[in-house]
Amino acid sequence: MELSARLEALLTLAEQIGIDVRAEPMGGAGGGLCRLRGQRVLFVDTGADLETRYEKTLAALAPLPELEDRFILPEIRRDLEIIRQEFP
């Protein structure tokens, strides 16, 4: 599966679990999950390359317990597990 398709699947998953996804230019290395006015917001840095956007999104979503009960494509689940092992 192409990296762009993996990123799209992750962003769709984020929206499905109630996260507001916003694509914003942030200088190329930004992005991540935060809480604004009680709502979880995932910022995706449109100034970053595709690999950085994917890795930042993985890192932001990996610790969320609600992902455990969701169907996630095997390639993406593997990537999430790798991130969880790197950053316990």
Legacy VTK file of the C-alpha trace (Angstrom):
# vtk DataFile Version 3.0
C-alpha trace
ASCII
DATASET POLYDATA
POINTS 88 float
0.000 0.000 0.000
1.368 3.414 -0.951
2.333 5.846 1.781
-0.238 8.415 0.653
-3.014 5.814 0.972
-1.777 4.869 4.445
-1.856 8.500 5.519
-5.378 8.943 4.165
-6.514 5.811 6.012
-4.999 7.130 9.261
-6.680 10.510 8.851
-10.016 8.814 8.165
-9.533 6.680 11.266
-8.802 9.788 13.328
-12.040 11.374 12.156
-13.973 8.178 12.897
-12.870 8.285 16.536
-13.918 11.910 16.896
-10.708 13.794 16.185
-10.922 17.005 14.179
-8.251 16.811 11.442
-6.782 20.072 10.196
-4.222 20.416 7.424
-2.164 23.567 7.992
1.244 24.820 6.849
3.518 24.617 9.886
7.010 24.979 8.497
7.666 21.408 7.450
8.347 19.632 10.751
5.223 20.283 12.790
1.965 18.568 13.359
0.530 16.455 16.116
-2.433 15.930 18.381
-3.636 18.479 20.911
-6.780 19.469 22.745
-8.447 22.794 21.907
-11.496 23.850 23.894
-12.070 20.251 24.952
-11.894 18.871 21.392
-9.021 16.711 20.179
-7.445 18.223 17.071
-4.868 16.576 14.840
-2.760 19.067 12.929
-1.155 17.791 9.736
1.683 19.966 8.491
1.124 20.578 4.782
4.658 21.973 4.573
6.168 18.609 5.534
7.001 15.828 3.125
4.703 12.823 2.906
6.882 10.584 5.077
7.064 13.179 7.864
3.299 13.736 7.772
2.736 9.970 8.024
5.211 9.511 10.878
3.829 12.457 12.866
0.290 11.151 12.415
1.324 7.652 13.485
3.058 9.028 16.574
0.020 11.117 17.488
-2.472 8.265 17.145
-0.393 5.322 18.411
-1.054 5.846 22.147
-4.828 6.143 21.792
-6.578 3.173 23.419
-9.689 3.457 21.237
-7.686 2.203 18.253
-7.521 -1.272 19.768
-11.186 -1.966 18.991
-11.060 -0.666 15.416
-10.283 -2.417 12.190
-6.983 -1.065 10.934
-5.298 -2.260 7.777
-2.504 -4.692 8.666
0.247 -2.481 7.203
-0.875 0.469 9.301
-1.364 -1.605 12.449
2.213 -2.866 12.032
3.472 0.704 11.694
1.538 1.721 14.833
3.078 -1.179 16.767
6.563 -0.134 15.666
5.940 3.415 16.913
4.574 2.100 20.230
7.738 0.044 20.746
9.995 2.998 19.943
8.118 5.388 22.249
6.523 3.360 25.064
LINES 1 89
88 0 1 2 3 4 5 6 7 8 9 10 11 12 13 14 15 16 17 18 19 20 21 22 23 24 25 26 27 28 29 30 31 32 33 34 35 36 37 38 39 40 41 42 43 44 45 46 47 48 49 50 51 52 53 54 55 56 57 58 59 60 61 62 63 64 65 66 67 68 69 70 71 72 73 74 75 76 77 78 79 80 81 82 83 84 85 86 87
